[in-house]
Amino acid sequence: MPPKLRASLIPLLLALAASAVVQAKTSDRKQPTNIEADHSITSTKDDIPSILDGNVSIVQGTMTAKGAHATVWASNGKASRVLMTGSPVVLTETLDDGSPMKATAAQVDYNLDSEIAVFTGNVVLTQPKGTMSSQKVTYNMKTGTVNSGGDGTRVKMVLQPKSGA
C-alpha cells in the first residue's frame, strides 16, 4: 500500500476514536500505522478507489479498527473518503485517562475533507462512563458535535454515576 494512502487512513482512526465523545490517546497520533488485509487492490488514480478485503486491520498505537472490507477514494492524489464495513466494524482504543473505549457498527463512512464520520447499522459506543446505541451516529471532528438517531429509531444511552456520588 502506498505510504500516502497508509498515512491518510490515520484520520479515520482519529475520527472513530473521537466519536465516543472522549479524548483519544494523544500519543497514538505519533505512532506508525499498520494495515493488513487478506487482499488489496491499490489504485493511484483519483477516479478508481483502493480496496482492502478480508480481515482488514488498521492499528495505530492503542487504536485498532477491524472490519471485513475497506474502500478508499482519493482526490488530487490524497485519500478523501474511507468506507469500512464488517460484521461488524470494531474499533478499540485506550484513552488518555487509561480507560478503554469500544465502538461497533455495520459500517463507518469517513469523509476526510469535511471531517465527518458516519456510523450506521447497530452502532454501539462503550466506555466506562457509559454507552450509546443507535442505528446512526454522525461525528463532526471540526465542531466536536455528535448527532445520533434522526432515522426514525430511538437513541439509547446509559450513563454511569460519577465516582463517589
C-alpha positions in Angstrom: 0.0 0.0 0.0 1.4 3.4 -0.9 2.7 5.5 2.0 0.4 8.4 1.2 -2.7 6.0 1.4 -1.4 4.5 4.6 -0.9 7.9 6.2 -4.3 9.1 5.0 -6.1 6.4 7.0 -4.8 7.9 10.3 -7.7 10.5 10.3 -10.2 7.6 10.0 -8.9 6.1 13.2 -8.9 9.5 14.9 -12.5 10.2 13.9 -13.6 6.8 15.1 -11.9 7.3 18.4 -13.3 10.8 18.9 -16.8 9.6 18.1 -17.2 8.2 21.6 -17.1 11.8 22.9 -13.8 11.2 24.7 -10.3 12.3 24.3 -8.4 9.9 22.1 -4.9 8.8 23.3 -2.8 11.7 22.1 0.4 9.6 21.7 -1.4 7.3 19.2 -1.2 10.0 16.5 2.6 9.8 16.6 2.7 6.0 16.1 3.1 4.2 12.8 0.0 2.9 11.2 0.0 -0.8 10.4 -2.5 -2.1 7.8 -3.3 -5.7 7.0 -5.8 -7.4 4.8 -6.2 -10.8 3.0 -6.3 -9.0 -0.3 -5.8 -5.5 -1.6 -6.2 -3.6 -4.9 -4.4 -0.3 -4.7 -5.1 2.5 -7.2 -3.0 5.6 -7.9 -5.8 7.2 -9.9 -8.4 9.5 -8.3 -11.4 8.0 -10.1 -10.6 4.4 -9.0 -10.9 3.6 -5.3 -8.4 1.4 -3.5 -9.9 -1.8 -2.0 -8.9 -3.8 1.1 -10.7 -7.1 1.5 -10.8 -9.8 4.1 -9.9 -9.4 7.8 -8.9 -5.7 7.4 -7.0 -4.5 10.4 -5.7 -0.9 10.9 -3.6 -0.4 14.0 -2.0 2.8 15.3 -0.7 2.9 18.8 -3.6 1.7 21.0 -6.2 2.2 18.3 -7.4 -0.8 16.4 -10.0 -0.8 13.6 -11.1 -4.2 12.2 -13.6 -5.0 9.5 -14.3 -7.2 6.5 -13.7 -4.6 3.9 -12.4 -1.0 3.3 -12.7 1.2 0.3 -10.5 4.3 0.0 -11.3 7.1 -2.5 -8.7 9.8 -3.4 -8.8 13.3 -4.7 -5.7 15.0 -6.1 -3.6 12.0 -5.0 -4.7 12.2 -1.4 -7.3 10.0 0.4 -10.6 11.9 0.6 -13.0 9.2 1.9 -12.8 5.8 3.7 -15.7 3.4 3.9 -15.1 0.5 6.2 -17.7 -2.4 6.5 -17.8 -5.5 8.5 -19.6 -8.0 10.6 -19.3 -5.5 12.4 -16.6 -2.9 12.1 -14.9 -2.9 15.6 -12.8 0.0 16.9 -11.0 -0.3 20.2 -8.7 2.2 21.9 -7.1 3.1 25.3 -8.0 6.7 26.1 -5.6 9.3 27.6 -7.1 8.6 31.0 -6.2 4.9 30.6 -9.8 3.8 30.2 -10.9 1.5 27.3 -13.3 2.6 24.5 -15.0 0.3 22.0 -17.2 1.2 19.1 -19.1 -1.2 16.8 -21.2 -0.5 13.6 -22.1 -2.3 10.4 -20.2 0.4 8.6 -18.2 3.6 9.1 -18.0 6.2 6.4 -15.4 8.9 6.9 -15.1 12.0 4.7 -11.6 13.4 5.3 -12.4 16.7 3.6 -15.4 17.6 5.7 -14.0 15.6 8.7 -17.3 13.9 9.3 -17.6 10.2 10.2 -21.0 8.5 9.9 -21.5 5.2 11.8 -24.5 3.2 10.6 -26.2 -0.1 11.5 -26.4 -1.3 15.1 -24.0 1.4 16.4 -22.8 0.8 19.9 -20.2 3.1 21.6 -19.0 1.8 25.0 -16.7 3.3 27.6 -16.6 3.2 31.4 -18.6 6.5 31.6 -21.5 4.9 29.7 -22.8 3.6 26.4 -24.7 4.9 23.4 -26.6 2.9 20.9 -28.4 3.9 17.7 -28.8 3.0 14.1 -26.9 6.1 13.1 -24.3 8.3 14.7 -22.6 11.2 13.0 -19.5 12.8 14.4 -18.2 16.1 13.1 -14.5 16.4 14.1 -14.3 20.1 13.3 -17.1 21.1 15.7 -16.9 18.1 18.1 -20.7 17.5 17.6 -22.1 14.0 17.9 -25.6 13.6 16.3 -27.4 10.3 16.9 -30.7 9.0 15.5 -32.8 11.0 13.2 -33.6 8.0 11.1 -36.8 7.1 12.9 -35.2 4.9 15.6 -34.5 5.8 19.2 -31.2 6.7 20.6 -30.4 4.8 23.9 -27.8 6.0 26.4 -26.7 4.6 29.8 -24.6 7.0 31.8 -22.7 5.7 34.8 -22.8 7.7 38.1 -19.8 9.8 38.9 -17.4 8.2 41.3 -18.1 9.0 44.9 -21.6 10.2 44.1 
